[in-house]
Amino acid sequence: MYQDKTLTCKDCGADFAFTASEQEFYAEKGFTNEPGRCPECRAARKAANNRGNGGFNRRERQMFDTICSACGKETQVPFQPRGDKPVYCRDCFRPRNNW
């Protein structure tokens, strides 16, 4: 059903094989686009995205200092408190949300 194809990498311009088994794998996973990068460029891009953050592809979250509305202790939250709604520390927040 599938036949090997030769594709051109959009990063380095090199030709690479998109094998029948890879095409079958893509189809099984529901991927609709062919790969745009050769295996070497895909690996380099993945390594660059994961470098320096412990393997996670996300930014360090900024935390904001505030006072818990329930117990009054100092805490940090991952959003800028606006002052129009209560803000809770971790200990007070969990019971209110059934965590």
C-alpha atoms as one frame of an Amber mdcrd trajectory, in Angstrom:
protein
   0.000   0.000   0.000   2.745   2.486   0.973   5.935   3.038  -1.001   9.164
   4.734   0.070   9.291   8.425  -0.809  12.168  10.867  -1.016  11.469  14.165
   0.750  13.562  17.316   1.078  14.352  18.739   4.517  13.087  22.294   4.929
  15.981  23.145   7.286  19.114  21.739   5.641  17.831  20.963   2.128  19.039
  17.360   2.225  16.975  14.572   0.704  15.796  11.873   3.108  13.713   8.725
   2.855  10.172   8.606   4.178   9.860   4.844   4.284   6.713   2.807   3.807
   6.852   1.687   7.448   7.159   5.311   8.620   4.192   6.253   6.438   2.184
   3.422   7.967   3.155   4.572  11.474   2.100   8.154  10.638  -1.241   6.871
   9.338  -1.834   4.737  12.463  -1.191   7.769  14.679  -3.527   9.923  12.604
  -0.796  12.279  11.386  -1.892  13.966   8.175   1.317  15.807   7.240   4.546
  14.288   6.003   7.682  15.144   7.987   9.260  18.403   6.878  12.676  17.777
   8.435  15.193  14.985   8.047  15.816  12.764  11.105  19.032  14.641  11.956
  17.350  18.067  11.889  14.356  16.732  13.871  16.724  15.388  16.535  18.702
  18.648  16.633  15.519  20.712  16.951  14.193  18.479  19.730  17.504  18.678
  21.611  17.572  22.479  21.263  14.011  22.747  22.621  14.834  20.551  25.631
  18.261  21.994  26.438  18.599  23.797  29.737  15.182  23.045  31.183  15.552
  19.531  32.509  13.957  17.950  29.455  10.721  19.876  29.763   9.632  22.034
  26.881   8.231  24.923  28.899   9.325  28.175  30.445   9.987  28.702  34.118
   6.767  29.961  35.675   6.853  33.442  37.195   5.546  33.510  40.751   4.007
  36.466  42.607   4.158  37.197  46.340   0.825  37.687  48.112  -0.991  37.104
  51.405  -3.470  34.237  51.756  -7.030  35.536  52.142  -7.956  32.672  54.504
  -5.023  32.208  56.895  -3.008  35.397  56.353   0.349  33.753  55.707   2.724
  34.856  52.962   2.565  32.706  49.831   3.372  32.708  46.134   0.932  32.176
  43.299   1.477  31.684  39.532  -0.632  34.726  38.566  -0.670  38.446  39.297
  -3.288  39.010  42.026  -5.659  41.824  41.005  -7.091  42.494  44.445 -10.738
  41.997  43.465 -10.856  38.270  44.378  -9.495  36.222  47.283  -6.153  34.487
  46.823  -5.314  31.364  48.817  -2.106  29.567  49.784  -1.710  25.966  48.709
  -2.972  24.596  52.036  -6.143  26.709  52.020  -6.813  26.311  48.284  -6.931
  22.491  48.212  -9.845  21.967  50.652 -11.915  24.571  48.792 -11.518  22.712
  45.491 -11.665  19.087  46.726  -8.120  18.243  45.667
